């Protein structure tokens, strides 16, 4: 099954990895470690909740950007 991984630099160093299909997240000191930790977290999640991801949704995420005002209040 192919799922989405979104990686962002962590303020304290390393990376935070998020899987939007499950809401699972993890972190690691490197991209590879963050991805490995996320993969493990997703697998544990799916063991607990095997029916949470409909096959039609898996691998269908769309990643884009939006622009917002810096000081929107």
Predicted model as a PDB file, atoms N, CA, C, CB and O in Angstrom, pLDDT in the B-factor column:
MODEL        1                                                                  
ATOM      1  N   UNK A   1       0.855  -1.174   0.000  1.00 81.00           N  
ATOM      2  CA  UNK A   1       0.000   0.000   0.000  1.00 81.00           C  
ATOM      3  C   UNK A   1       0.897   1.231   0.000  1.00 81.00           C  
ATOM      4  CB  UNK A   1      -0.971   0.001   1.227  1.00 81.00           C  
ATOM      5  O   UNK A   1       1.844   1.317   0.782  1.00 81.00           O  
ATOM      6  N   UNK A   2       0.598   2.173  -0.871  1.00 83.00           N  
ATOM      7  CA  UNK A   2       1.340   3.426  -0.884  1.00 83.00           C  
ATOM      8  C   UNK A   2       0.557   4.488  -0.136  1.00 83.00           C  
ATOM      9  CB  UNK A   2       1.630   3.881  -2.326  1.00 83.00           C  
ATOM     10  O   UNK A   2      -0.621   4.717  -0.411  1.00 83.00           O  
ATOM     11  N   UNK A   3       1.221   5.134   0.812  1.00 86.00           N  
ATOM     12  CA  UNK A   3       0.614   6.220   1.570  1.00 86.00           C  
ATOM     13  C   UNK A   3       1.504   7.450   1.468  1.00 86.00           C  
ATOM     14  CB  UNK A   3       0.396   5.814   3.052  1.00 86.00           C  
ATOM     15  O   UNK A   3       2.636   7.368   0.992  1.00 86.00           O  
ATOM     16  N   UNK A   4       1.003   8.563   1.907  1.00 88.00           N  
ATOM     17  CA  UNK A   4       1.709   9.835   1.821  1.00 88.00           C  
ATOM     18  C   UNK A   4       2.555  10.092   3.060  1.00 88.00           C  
ATOM     19  CB  UNK A   4       0.720  10.969   1.624  1.00 88.00           C  
ATOM     20  O   UNK A   4       2.143   9.785   4.179  1.00 88.00           O  
ATOM     21  N   UNK A   5       3.738  10.658   2.855  1.00 93.00           N  
ATOM     22  CA  UNK A   5       4.585  11.106   3.960  1.00 93.00           C  
ATOM     23  C   UNK A   5       4.952  12.564   3.698  1.00 93.00           C  
ATOM     24  CB  UNK A   5       5.874  10.205   4.107  1.00 93.00           C  
ATOM     25  O   UNK A   5       5.501  12.898   2.648  1.00 93.00           O  
ATOM     26  N   UNK A   6       4.647  13.413   4.652  1.00 94.00           N  
ATOM     27  CA  UNK A   6       5.009  14.832   4.568  1.00 94.00           C  
ATOM     28  C   UNK A   6       6.068  15.091   5.626  1.00 94.00           C  
ATOM     29  CB  UNK A   6       3.754  15.773   4.769  1.00 94.00           C  
ATOM     30  O   UNK A   6       5.846  14.842   6.811  1.00 94.00           O  
ATOM     31  N   UNK A   7       7.207  15.585   5.201  1.00 96.00           N  
ATOM     32  CA  UNK A   7       8.302  15.857   6.125  1.00 96.00           C  
ATOM     33  C   UNK A   7       8.545  17.351   6.229  1.00 96.00           C  
ATOM     34  CB  UNK A   7       9.580  15.139   5.680  1.00 96.00           C  
ATOM     35  O   UNK A   7       8.578  18.059   5.222  1.00 96.00           O  
ATOM     36  N   UNK A   8       8.716  17.824   7.458  1.00 96.00           N  
ATOM     37  CA  UNK A   8       9.050  19.223   7.697  1.00 96.00           C  
ATOM     38  C   UNK A   8      10.205  19.280   8.688  1.00 96.00           C  
ATOM     39  CB  UNK A   8       7.816  20.019   8.229  1.00 96.00           C  
ATOM     40  O   UNK A   8      10.300  18.440   9.582  1.00 96.00           O  
ATOM     41  N   UNK A   9      11.084  20.269   8.531  1.00 97.00           N  
ATOM     42  CA  UNK A   9      12.169  20.416   9.506  1.00 97.00           C  
ATOM     43  C   UNK A   9      11.597  20.741  10.878  1.00 97.00           C  
ATOM     44  CB  UNK A   9      13.162  21.517   9.064  1.00 97.00           C  
ATOM     45  O   UNK A   9      10.671  21.544  10.998  1.00 97.00           O  
ATOM     46  N   UNK A  10      12.148  20.119  11.906  1.00 96.00           N  
ATOM     47  CA  UNK A  10      11.729  20.383  13.283  1.00 96.00           C  
ATOM     48  C   UNK A  10      12.537  21.554  13.829  1.00 96.00           C  
ATOM     49  CB  UNK A  10      11.910  19.118  14.180  1.00 96.00           C  
ATOM     50  O   UNK A  10      13.717  21.703  13.512  1.00 96.00           O  
ATOM     51  N   UNK A  11      11.904  22.376  14.643  1.00 94.00           N  
ATOM     52  CA  UNK A  11      12.568  23.546  15.220  1.00 94.00           C  
ATOM     53  C   UNK A  11      13.824  23.142  15.986  1.00 94.00           C  
ATOM     54  CB  UNK A  11      11.608  24.303  16.147  1.00 94.00           C  
ATOM     55  O   UNK A  11      14.851  23.815  15.905  1.00 94.00           O  
ATOM     56  N   UNK A  12      13.737  22.039  16.730  1.00 94.00           N  
ATOM     57  CA  UNK A  12      14.872  21.598  17.554  1.00 94.00           C  
ATOM     58  C   UNK A  12      15.888  20.780  16.777  1.00 94.00           C  
ATOM     59  CB  UNK A  12      14.374  20.789  18.723  1.00 94.00           C  
ATOM     60  O   UNK A  12      16.862  20.296  17.354  1.00 94.00           O  
ATOM     61  N   UNK A  13      15.677  20.618  15.476  1.00 96.00           N  
ATOM     62  CA  UNK A  13      16.569  19.828  14.628  1.00 96.00           C  
ATOM     63  C   UNK A  13      15.889  18.539  14.207  1.00 96.00           C  
ATOM     64  CB  UNK A  13      17.887  19.522  15.357  1.00 96.00           C  
ATOM     65  O   UNK A  13      14.943  18.090  14.855  1.00 96.00           O  
ATOM     66  N   UNK A  14      16.358  17.955  13.145  1.00 97.00           N  
ATOM     67  CA  UNK A  14      15.752  16.747  12.627  1.00 97.00           C  
ATOM     68  C   UNK A  14      14.507  17.054  11.826  1.00 97.00           C  
ATOM     69  CB  UNK A  14      15.424  15.801  13.749  1.00 97.00           C  
ATOM     70  O   UNK A  14      14.335  18.168  11.330  1.00 97.00           O  
ATOM     71  N   UNK A  15      13.636  16.062  11.700  1.00 98.00           N  
ATOM     72  CA  UNK A  15      12.447  16.193  10.873  1.00 98.00           C  
ATOM     73  C   UNK A  15      11.227  15.588  11.550  1.00 98.00           C  
ATOM     74  CB  UNK A  15      12.670  15.538   9.525  1.00 98.00           C  
ATOM     75  O   UNK A  15      11.329  14.613  12.294  1.00 98.00           O  
ATOM     76  N   UNK A  16      10.072  16.187  11.277  1.00 97.00           N  
ATOM     77  CA  UNK A  16       8.789  15.635  11.687  1.00 97.00           C  
ATOM     78  C   UNK A  16       8.164  15.038  10.432  1.00 97.00           C  
ATOM     79  CB  UNK A  16       7.852  16.732  12.352  1.00 97.00           C  
ATOM     80  O   UNK A  16       8.150  15.673   9.378  1.00 97.00           O  
ATOM     81  N   UNK A  17       7.648  13.819  10.544  1.00 97.00           N  
ATOM     82  CA  UNK A  17       7.016  13.137   9.421  1.00 97.00           C  
ATOM     83  C   UNK A  17       5.550  12.882   9.753  1.00 97.00           C  
ATOM     84  CB  UNK A  17       7.748  11.806   9.091  1.00 97.00           C  
ATOM     85  O   UNK A  17       5.227  12.414  10.844  1.00 97.00           O  
ATOM     86  N   UNK A  18       4.664  13.192   8.804  1.00 95.00           N  
ATOM     87  CA  UNK A  18       3.219  13.060   8.998  1.00 95.00           C  
ATOM     88  C   UNK A  18       2.619  12.241   7.872  1.00 95.00           C  
ATOM     89  CB  UNK A  18       2.544  14.443   9.074  1.00 95.00           C  
ATOM     90  O   UNK A  18       2.969  12.423   6.705  1.00 95.00           O  
ATOM     91  N   UNK A  19       1.721  11.345   8.223  1.00 92.00           N  
ATOM     92  CA  UNK A  19       0.922  10.617   7.245  1.00 92.00           C  
ATOM     93  C   UNK A  19      -0.510  11.116   7.358  1.00 92.00           C  
ATOM     94  CB  UNK A  19       1.007   9.066   7.469  1.00 92.00           C  
ATOM     95  O   UNK A  19      -1.195  10.791   8.328  1.00 92.00           O  
ATOM     96  N   UNK A  20      -0.984  11.903   6.383  1.00 88.00           N  
ATOM     97  CA  UNK A  20      -2.322  12.493   6.498  1.00 88.00           C  
ATOM     98  C   UNK A  20      -3.467  11.488   6.411  1.00 88.00           C  
ATOM     99  CB  UNK A  20      -2.501  13.517   5.432  1.00 88.00           C  
ATOM    100  O   UNK A  20      -4.547  11.743   6.944  1.00 88.00           O  
ATOM    101  N   UNK A  21      -3.254  10.355   5.754  1.00 86.00           N  
ATOM    102  CA  UNK A  21      -4.333   9.379   5.640  1.00 86.00           C  
ATOM    103  C   UNK A  21      -4.712   8.782   6.993  1.00 86.00           C  
ATOM    104  CB  UNK A  21      -3.931   8.271   4.683  1.00 86.00           C  
ATOM    105  O   UNK A  21      -5.883   8.484   7.232  1.00 86.00           O  
ATOM    106  N   UNK A  22      -3.740   8.605   7.873  1.00 88.00           N  
ATOM    107  CA  UNK A  22      -4.002   8.025   9.188  1.00 88.00           C  
ATOM    108  C   UNK A  22      -3.903   9.045  10.314  1.00 88.00           C  
ATOM    109  CB  UNK A  22      -3.042   6.895   9.449  1.00 88.00           C  
ATOM    110  O   UNK A  22      -4.384   8.794  11.419  1.00 88.00           O  
ATOM    111  N   UNK A  23      -3.286  10.190  10.049  1.00 90.00           N  
ATOM    112  CA  UNK A  23      -3.032  11.165  11.100  1.00 90.00           C  
ATOM    113  C   UNK A  23      -1.833  10.786  11.948  1.00 90.00           C  
ATOM    114  CB  UNK A  23      -4.250  11.315  11.976  1.00 90.00           C  
ATOM    115  O   UNK A  23      -1.574  11.410  12.977  1.00 90.00           O  
ATOM    116  N   UNK A  24      -1.101   9.768  11.523  1.00 94.00           N  
ATOM    117  CA  UNK A  24       0.060   9.285  12.257  1.00 94.00           C  
ATOM    118  C   UNK A  24       1.244  10.216  12.015  1.00 94.00           C  
ATOM    119  CB  UNK A  24       0.409   7.838  11.840  1.00 94.00           C  
ATOM    120  O   UNK A  24       1.446  10.695  10.899  1.00 94.00           O  
ATOM    121  N   UNK A  25       2.023  10.470  13.060  1.00 96.00           N  
ATOM    122  CA  UNK A  25       3.236  11.272  12.886  1.00 96.00           C  
ATOM    123  C   UNK A  25       4.358  10.690  13.723  1.00 96.00           C  
ATOM    124  CB  UNK A  25       2.987  12.748  13.270  1.00 96.00           C  
ATOM    125  O   UNK A  25       4.136   9.946  14.678  1.00 96.00           O  
ATOM    126  N   UNK A  26       5.569  11.052  13.334  1.00 97.00           N  
ATOM    127  CA  UNK A  26       6.764  10.613  14.038  1.00 97.00           C  
ATOM    128  C   UNK A  26       7.855  11.628  13.751  1.00 97.00           C  
ATOM    129  CB  UNK A  26       7.195   9.167  13.607  1.00 97.00           C  
ATOM    130  O   UNK A  26       7.606  12.658  13.125  1.00 97.00           O  
ATOM    131  N   UNK A  27       9.051  11.339  14.203  1.00 97.00           N  
ATOM    132  CA  UNK A  27      10.167  12.247  13.948  1.00 97.00           C  
ATOM    133  C   UNK A  27      11.458  11.467  13.891  1.00 97.00           C  
ATOM    134  CB  UNK A  27      10.248  13.339  15.025  1.00 97.00           C  
ATOM    135  O   UNK A  27      11.504  10.291  14.252  1.00 97.00           O  
ATOM    136  N   UNK A  28      12.517  12.131  13.433  1.00 97.00           N  
ATOM    137  CA  UNK A  28      13.828  11.507  13.381  1.00 97.00           C  
ATOM    138  C   UNK A  28      14.895  12.549  13.129  1.00 97.00           C  
ATOM    139  CB  UNK A  28      13.873  10.428  12.301  1.00 97.00           C  
ATOM    140  O   UNK A  28      14.600  13.662  12.692  1.00 97.00           O  
ATOM    141  N   UNK A  29      16.127  12.190  13.404  1.00 98.00           N  
ATOM    142  CA  UNK A  29      17.252  13.119  13.219  1.00 98.00           C  
ATOM    143  C   UNK A  29      17.574  13.349  11.746  1.00 98.00           C  
ATOM    144  CB  UNK A  29      18.488  12.592  13.934  1.00 98.00           C  
ATOM    145  O   UNK A  29      18.140  14.386  11.399  1.00 98.00           O  
ATOM    146  N   UNK A  30      17.225  12.404  10.873  1.00 97.00           N  
ATOM    147  CA  UNK A  30      17.455  12.535   9.435  1.00 97.00           C  
ATOM    148  C   UNK A  30      16.157  12.221   8.700  1.00 97.00           C  
ATOM    149  CB  UNK A  30      18.607  11.594   8.958  1.00 97.00           C  
ATOM    150  O   UNK A  30      15.206  11.712   9.292  1.00 97.00           O  
ATOM    151  N   UNK A  31      16.127  12.526   7.411  1.00 97.00           N  
ATOM    152  CA  UNK A  31      14.949  12.195   6.603  1.00 97.00           C  
ATOM    153  C   UNK A  31      14.712  10.687   6.635  1.00 97.00           C  
ATOM    154  CB  UNK A  31      15.125  12.689   5.138  1.00 97.00           C  
ATOM    155  O   UNK A  31      13.584  10.238   6.838  1.00 97.00           O  
ATOM    156  N   UNK A  32      15.775   9.905   6.434  1.00 97.00           N  
ATOM    157  CA  UNK A  32      15.627   8.447   6.430  1.00 97.00           C  
ATOM    158  C   UNK A  32      15.088   7.923   7.761  1.00 97.00           C  
ATOM    159  CB  UNK A  32      16.966   7.786   6.121  1.00 97.00           C  
ATOM    160  O   UNK A  32      14.210   7.060   7.786  1.00 97.00           O  
ATOM    161  N   UNK A  33      15.615   8.447   8.859  1.00 98.00           N  
ATOM    162  CA  UNK A  33      15.155   8.000  10.171  1.00 98.00           C  
ATOM    163  C   UNK A  33      13.702   8.417  10.412  1.00 98.00           C  
ATOM    164  CB  UNK A  33      16.060   8.567  11.275  1.00 98.00           C  
ATOM    165  O   UNK A  33      12.919   7.636  10.952  1.00 98.00           O  
ATOM    166  N   UNK A  34      13.337   9.637  10.017  1.00 97.00           N  
ATOM    167  CA  UNK A  34      11.956  10.097  10.193  1.00 97.00           C  
ATOM    168  C   UNK A  34      11.000   9.227   9.377  1.00 97.00           C  
ATOM    169  CB  UNK A  34      11.818  11.584   9.778  1.00 97.00           C  
ATOM    170  O   UNK A  34       9.924   8.872   9.859  1.00 97.00           O  
ATOM    171  N   UNK A  35      11.384   8.881   8.145  1.00 97.00           N  
ATOM    172  CA  UNK A  35      10.540   8.025   7.313  1.00 97.00           C  
ATOM    173  C   UNK A  35      10.428   6.617   7.882  1.00 97.00           C  
ATOM    174  CB  UNK A  35      11.089   7.966   5.896  1.00 97.00           C  
ATOM    175  O   UNK A  35       9.349   6.024   7.879  1.00 97.00           O  
ATOM    176  N   UNK A  36      11.530   6.090   8.365  1.00 97.00           N  
ATOM    177  CA  UNK A  36      11.522   4.754   8.965  1.00 97.00           C  
ATOM    178  C   UNK A  36      10.627   4.727  10.204  1.00 97.00           C  
ATOM    179  CB  UNK A  36      12.956   4.317   9.333  1.00 97.00           C  
ATOM    180  O   UNK A  36       9.844   3.795  10.393  1.00 97.00           O  
ATOM    181  N   UNK A  37      10.748   5.751  11.041  1.00 98.00           N  
ATOM    182  CA  UNK A  37       9.918   5.832  12.240  1.00 98.00           C  
ATOM    183  C   UNK A  37       8.442   6.002  11.887  1.00 98.00           C  
ATOM    184  CB  UNK A  37      10.380   6.988  13.125  1.00 98.00           C  
ATOM    185  O   UNK A  37       7.572   5.439  12.552  1.00 98.00           O  
ATOM    186  N   UNK A  38       8.162   6.782  10.836  1.00 97.00           N  
ATOM    187  CA  UNK A  38       6.774   6.951  10.405  1.00 97.00           C  
ATOM    188  C   UNK A  38       6.213   5.643   9.862  1.00 97.00           C  
ATOM    189  CB  UNK A  38       6.672   8.053   9.340  1.00 97.00           C  
ATOM    190  O   UNK A  38       5.069   5.289  10.149  1.00 97.00           O  
ATOM    191  N   UNK A  39       7.006   4.932   9.089  1.00 97.00           N  
ATOM    192  CA  UNK A  39       6.557   3.645   8.557  1.00 97.00           C  
ATOM    193  C   UNK A  39       6.188   2.695   9.690  1.00 97.00           C  
ATOM    194  CB  UNK A  39       7.646   3.018   7.671  1.00 97.00           C  
ATOM    195  O   UNK A  39       5.155   2.025   9.640  1.00 97.00           O  
ATOM    196  N   UNK A  40       7.035   2.642  10.706  1.00 97.00           N  
ATOM    197  CA  UNK A  40       6.754   1.788  11.865  1.00 97.00           C  
ATOM    198  C   UNK A  40       5.476   2.228  12.578  1.00 97.00           C  
ATOM    199  CB  UNK A  40       7.936   1.812  12.847  1.00 97.00           C  
ATOM    200  O   UNK A  40       4.660   1.393  12.968  1.00 97.00           O  
ATOM    201  N   UNK A  41       5.305   3.539  12.746  1.00 97.00           N  
ATOM    202  CA  UNK A  41       4.111   4.061  13.424  1.00 97.00           C  
ATOM    203  C   UNK A  41       2.847   3.735  12.636  1.00 97.00           C  
ATOM    204  CB  UNK A  41       4.229   5.581  13.623  1.00 97.00           C  
ATOM    205  O   UNK A  41       1.827   3.371  13.223  1.00 97.00           O  
ATOM    206  N   UNK A  42       2.907   3.864  11.309  1.00 93.00           N  
ATOM    207  CA  UNK A  42       1.745   3.543  10.472  1.00 93.00           C  
ATOM    208  C   UNK A  42       1.410   2.060  10.575  1.00 93.00           C  
ATOM    209  CB  UNK A  42       2.008   3.931   9.000  1.00 93.00           C  
ATOM    210  O   UNK A  42       0.243   1.691  10.702  1.00 93.00           O  
ATOM    211  N   UNK A  43       2.432   1.213  10.521  1.00 94.00           N  
ATOM    212  CA  UNK A  43       2.199  -0.231  10.609  1.00 94.00           C  
ATOM    213  C   UNK A  43       1.561  -0.607  11.946  1.00 94.00           C  
ATOM    214  CB  UNK A  43       3.516  -0.997  10.422  1.00 94.00           C  
ATOM    215  O   UNK A  43       0.660  -1.445  11.988  1.00 94.00           O  
ATOM    216  N   UNK A  44       2.016  -0.001  13.025  1.00 94.00           N  
ATOM    217  CA  UNK A  44       1.408  -0.257  14.333  1.00 94.00           C  
ATOM    218  C   UNK A  44      -0.036   0.244  14.370  1.00 94.00           C  
ATOM    219  CB  UNK A  44       2.229   0.415  15.449  1.00 94.00           C  
ATOM    220  O   UNK A  44      -0.916  -0.417  14.921  1.00 94.00           O  
ATOM    221  N   UNK A  45      -0.270   1.413  13.779  1.00 93.00           N  
ATOM    222  CA  UNK A  45      -1.629   1.961  13.715  1.00 93.00           C  
ATOM    223  C   UNK A  45      -2.545   1.008  12.949  1.00 93.00           C  
ATOM    224  CB  UNK A  45      -1.625   3.360  13.046  1.00 93.00           C  
ATOM    225  O   UNK A  45      -3.657   0.722  13.393  1.00 93.00           O  
ATOM    226  N   UNK A  46      -2.078   0.518  11.799  1.00 91.00           N  
ATOM    227  CA  UNK A  46      -2.907  -0.358  10.975  1.00 91.00           C  
ATOM    228  C   UNK A  46      -3.133  -1.720  11.617  1.00 91.00           C  
ATOM    229  CB  UNK A  46      -2.275  -0.537   9.617  1.00 91.00           C  
ATOM    230  O   UNK A  46      -4.144  -2.367  11.345  1.00 91.00           O  
ATOM    231  N   UNK A  47      -2.210  -2.165  12.462  1.00 92.00           N  
ATOM    232  CA  UNK A  47      -2.452  -3.395  13.225  1.00 92.00           C  
ATOM    233  C   UNK A  47      -3.623  -3.200  14.184  1.00 92.00           C  
ATOM    234  CB  UNK A  47      -1.182  -3.814  14.007  1.00 92.00           C  
ATOM    235  O   UNK A  47      -4.441  -4.100  14.373  1.00 92.00           O  
ATOM    236  N   UNK A  48      -3.693  -2.020  14.781  1.00 91.00           N  
ATOM    237  CA  UNK A  48      -4.747  -1.714  15.748  1.00 91.00           C  
ATOM    238  C   UNK A  48      -6.078  -1.379  15.062  1.00 91.00           C  
ATOM    239  CB  UNK A  48      -4.316  -0.552  16.636  1.00 91.00           C  
ATOM    240  O   UNK A  48      -7.146  -1.750  15.549  1.00 91.00           O  
ATOM    241  N   UNK A  49      -6.000  -0.676  13.931  1.00 89.00           N  
ATOM    242  CA  UNK A  49      -7.189  -0.222  13.205  1.00 89.00           C  
ATOM    243  C   UNK A  49      -7.084  -0.643  11.734  1.00 89.00           C  
ATOM    244  CB  UNK A  49      -7.354   1.327  13.325  1.00 89.00           C  
ATOM    245  O   UNK A  49      -6.880   0.214  10.874  1.00 89.00           O  
ATOM    246  N   UNK A  50      -7.215  -1.919  11.427  1.00 85.00           N  
ATOM    247  CA  UNK A  50      -6.969  -2.414  10.066  1.00 85.00           C  
ATOM    248  C   UNK A  50      -7.935  -1.899   9.000  1.00 85.00           C  
ATOM    249  CB  UNK A  50      -7.023  -3.892  10.074  1.00 85.00           C  
ATOM    250  O   UNK A  50      -7.597  -1.922   7.817  1.00 85.00           O  
ATOM    251  N   UNK A  51      -9.098  -1.445   9.374  1.00 81.00           N  
ATOM    252  CA  UNK A  51     -10.088  -1.012   8.385  1.00 81.00           C  
ATOM    253  C   UNK A  51     -10.198   0.508   8.272  1.00 81.00           C  
ATOM    254  CB  UNK A  51     -11.437  -1.585   8.733  1.00 81.00           C  
ATOM    255  O   UNK A  51     -11.175   1.014   7.718  1.00 81.00           O  
ATOM    256  N   UNK A  52      -9.221   1.233   8.783  1.00 76.00           N  
ATOM    257  CA  UNK A  52      -9.317   2.689   8.828  1.00 76.00           C  
ATOM    258  C   UNK A  52      -9.055   3.377   7.489  1.00 76.00           C  
ATOM    259  CB  UNK A  52      -8.360   3.213   9.838  1.00 76.00           C  
ATOM    260  O   UNK A  52      -9.537   4.492   7.287  1.00 76.00           O  
ATOM    261  N   UNK A  53      -8.313   2.759   6.566  1.00 75.00           N  
ATOM    262  CA  UNK A  53      -7.982   3.415   5.306  1.00 75.00           C  
ATOM    263  C   UNK A  53      -8.683   2.693   4.164  1.00 75.00           C  
ATOM    264  CB  UNK A  53      -6.449   3.444   5.080  1.00 75.00           C  
ATOM    265  O   UNK A  53      -8.287   1.585   3.802  1.00 75.00           O  
ATOM    266  N   UNK A  54      -9.718   3.302   3.591  1.00 69.00           N  
ATOM    267  CA  UNK A  54     -10.352   2.682   2.430  1.00 69.00           C  
ATOM    268  C   UNK A  54      -9.359   2.608   1.272  1.00 69.00           C  
ATOM    269  CB  UNK A  54     -11.617   3.470   2.011  1.00 69.00           C  
ATOM    270  O   UNK A  54      -8.631   3.572   1.038  1.00 69.00           O  
ATOM    271  N   UNK A  55      -9.308   1.493   0.539  1.00 69.00           N  
ATOM    272  CA  UNK A  55      -8.349   1.355  -0.571  1.00 69.00           C  
ATOM    273  C   UNK A  55      -8.429   2.474  -1.598  1.00 69.00           C  
ATOM    274  CB  UNK A  55      -8.569   0.045  -1.266  1.00 69.00           C  
ATOM    275  O   UNK A  55      -7.412   2.832  -2.193  1.00 69.00           O  
ATOM    276  N   UNK A  56      -9.611   3.034  -1.820  1.00 65.00           N  
ATOM    277  CA  UNK A  56      -9.757   4.102  -2.805  1.00 65.00           C  
ATOM    278  C   UNK A  56      -9.046   5.385  -2.384  1.00 65.00           C  
ATOM    279  CB  UNK A  56     -11.222   4.386  -3.040  1.00 65.00           C  
ATOM    280  O   UNK A  56      -8.714   6.210  -3.234  1.00 65.00           O  
ATOM    281  N   UNK A  57      -8.809   5.564  -1.086  1.00 69.00           N  
ATOM    282  CA  UNK A  57      -8.164   6.779  -0.586  1.00 69.00           C  
ATOM    283  C   UNK A  57      -6.643   6.629  -0.544  1.00 69.00           C  
ATOM    284  CB  UNK A  57      -8.692   7.123   0.810  1.00 69.00           C  
ATOM    285  O   UNK A  57      -5.928   7.604  -0.777  1.00 69.00           O  
ATOM    286  N   UNK A  58      -6.149   5.463  -0.262  1.00 65.00           N  
ATOM    287  CA  UNK A  58      -4.710   5.238  -0.097  1.00 65.00           C  
ATOM    288  C   UNK A  58      -3.955   5.678  -1.343  1.00 65.00           C  
ATOM    289  CB  UNK A  58      -4.422   3.756   0.201  1.00 65.00           C  
ATOM    290  O   UNK A  58      -4.277   5.267  -2.458  1.00 65.00           O  
ATOM    291  N   UNK A  59      -2.949   6.518  -1.140  1.00 63.00           N  
ATOM    292  CA  UNK A  59      -2.108   6.972  -2.235  1.00 63.00           C  
ATOM    293  C   UNK A  59      -2.722   8.041  -3.113  1.00 63.00           C  
ATOM    294  CB  UNK A  59      -1.749   5.830  -3.067  1.00 63.00           C  
ATOM    295  O   UNK A  59      -2.164   8.354  -4.165  1.00 63.00           O  
ATOM    296  N   UNK A  60      -3.847   8.613  -2.722  1.00 73.00           N  
ATOM    297  CA  UNK A  60      -4.544   9.599  -3.552  1.00 73.00           C  
ATOM    298  C   UNK A  60      -4.445  11.016  -2.994  1.00 73.00           C  
ATOM    299  CB  UNK A  60      -5.999   9.215  -3.693  1.00 73.00           C  
ATOM    300  O   UNK A  60      -5.183  11.894  -3.442  1.00 73.00           O  
ATOM    301  N   UNK A  61      -3.574  11.262  -2.049  1.00 73.00           N  
ATOM    302  CA  UNK A  61      -3.475  12.601  -1.459  1.00 73.00           C  
ATOM    303  C   UNK A  61      -2.944  13.599  -2.476  1.00 73.00           C  
ATOM    304  CB  UNK A  61      -2.569  12.579  -0.218  1.00 73.00           C  
ATOM    305  O   UNK A  61      -2.194  13.241  -3.385  1.00 73.00           O  
ATOM    306  N   UNK A  62      -3.336  14.839  -2.314  1.00 75.00           N  
ATOM    307  CA  UNK A  62      -2.858  15.935  -3.141  1.00 75.00           C  
ATOM    308  C   UNK A  62      -2.148  16.915  -2.227  1.00 75.00           C  
ATOM    309  CB  UNK A  62      -4.026  16.624  -3.924  1.00 75.00           C  
ATOM    310  O   UNK A  62      -2.721  17.387  -1.245  1.00 75.00           O  
ATOM    311  N   UNK A  63      -0.917  17.217  -2.548  1.00 78.00           N  
ATOM    312  CA  UNK A  63      -0.142  18.170  -1.758  1.00 78.00           C  
ATOM    313  C   UNK A  63       0.022  19.440  -2.567  1.00 78.00           C  
ATOM    314  CB  UNK A  63       1.244  17.584  -1.356  1.00 78.00           C  
ATOM    315  O   UNK A  63       0.471  19.405  -3.712  1.00 78.00           O  
ATOM    316  N   UNK A  64      -0.342  20.555  -1.970  1.00 81.00           N  
ATOM    317  CA  UNK A  64      -0.209  21.843  -2.639  1.00 81.00           C  
ATOM    318  C   UNK A  64       0.172  22.889  -1.594  1.00 81.00           C  
ATOM    319  CB  UNK A  64      -1.530  22.239  -3.379  1.00 81.00           C  
ATOM    320  O   UNK A  64       0.344  22.563  -0.419  1.00 81.00           O  
ATOM    321  N   UNK A  65       0.298  24.112  -2.009  1.00 83.00           N  
ATOM    322  CA  UNK A  65       0.614  25.196  -1.080  1.00 83.00           C  
ATOM    323  C   UNK A  65      -0.449  26.277  -1.207  1.00 83.00           C  
ATOM    324  CB  UNK A  65       2.034  25.779  -1.354  1.00 83.00           C  
ATOM    325  O   UNK A  65      -1.120  26.390  -2.234  1.00 83.00           O  
ATOM    326  N   UNK A  66      -0.593  27.066  -0.157  1.00 87.00           N  
ATOM    327  CA  UNK A  66      -1.462  28.236  -0.184  1.00 87.00           C  
ATOM    328  C   UNK A  66      -0.677  29.389   0.400  1.00 87.00           C  
ATOM    329  CB  UNK A  66      -2.797  27.994   0.603  1.00 87.00           C  
ATOM    330  O   UNK A  66       0.279  29.189   1.149  1.00 87.00           O  
ATOM    331  N   UNK A  67      -1.085  30.594   0.054  1.00 90.00           N  
ATOM    332  CA  UNK A  67      -0.413  31.775   0.562  1.00 90.00           C  
ATOM    333  C   UNK A  67      -1.330  32.475   1.564  1.00 90.00           C  
ATOM    334  CB  UNK A  67      -0.020  32.731  -0.597  1.00 90.00           C  
ATOM    335  O   UNK A  67      -2.513  32.673   1.286  1.00 90.00           O  
ATOM    336  N   UNK A  68      -0.802  32.845   2.713  1.00 87.00           N  
ATOM    337  CA  UNK A  68      -1.568  33.554   3.734  1.00 87.00           C  
ATOM    338  C   UNK A  68      -0.803  34.806   4.145  1.00 87.00           C  
ATOM    339  CB  UNK A  68      -1.843  32.640   4.967  1.00 87.00           C  
ATOM    340  O   UNK A  68       0.415  34.882   3.983  1.00 87.00           O  
ATOM    341  N   UNK A  69      -1.519  35.770   4.670  1.00 87.00           N  
ATOM    342  CA  UNK A  69      -0.875  36.972   5.180  1.00 87.00           C  
ATOM    343  C   UNK A  69      -0.049  36.642   6.406  1.00 87.00           C  
ATOM    344  CB  UNK A  69      -1.914  38.048   5.509  1.00 87.00           C  
ATOM    345  O   UNK A  69      -0.477  35.846   7.241  1.00 87.00           O  
ATOM    346  N   UNK A  70       1.104  37.227   6.528  1.00 85.00           N  
ATOM    347  CA  UNK A  70       1.978  36.921   7.663  1.00 85.00           C  
ATOM    348  C   UNK A  70       1.386  37.371   8.992  1.00 85.00           C  
ATOM    349  CB  UNK A  70       3.328  37.571   7.466  1.00 85.00           C  
ATOM    350  O   UNK A  70       1.596  36.710  10.009  1.00 85.00           O  
ATOM    351  N   UNK A  71       0.659  38.469   9.007  1.00 80.00           N  
ATOM    352  CA  UNK A  71       0.130  39.003  10.260  1.00 80.00           C  
ATOM    353  C   UNK A  71      -1.395  39.038  10.223  1.00 80.00           C  
ATOM    354  CB  UNK A  71       0.692  40.412  10.527  1.00 80.00           C  
ATOM    355  O   UNK A  71      -2.008  40.012  10.659  1.00 80.00           O  
ATOM    356  N   UNK A  72      -1.996  37.986   9.708  1.00 62.00           N  
ATOM    357  CA  UNK A  72      -3.452  37.941   9.656  1.00 62.00           C  
ATOM    358  C   UNK A  72      -3.998  37.851  11.083  1.00 62.00           C  
ATOM    359  CB  UNK A  72      -3.944  36.737   8.792  1.00 62.00           C  
ATOM    360  O   UNK A  72      -3.533  37.052  11.896  1.00 62.00           O  
ATOM    361  N   UNK A  73      -4.978  38.675  11.360  1.00 61.00           N  
ATOM    362  CA  UNK A  73      -5.571  38.653  12.701  1.00 61.00           C  
ATOM    363  C   UNK A  73      -7.061  38.745  12.639  1.00 61.00           C  
ATOM    364  CB  UNK A  73      -5.032  39.776  13.547  1.00 61.00           C  
ATOM    365  O   UNK A  73      -7.723  38.741  13.677  1.00 61.00           O  
TER     366      UNK A  73                                                      
ENDMDL                                                                          
END                                                                             
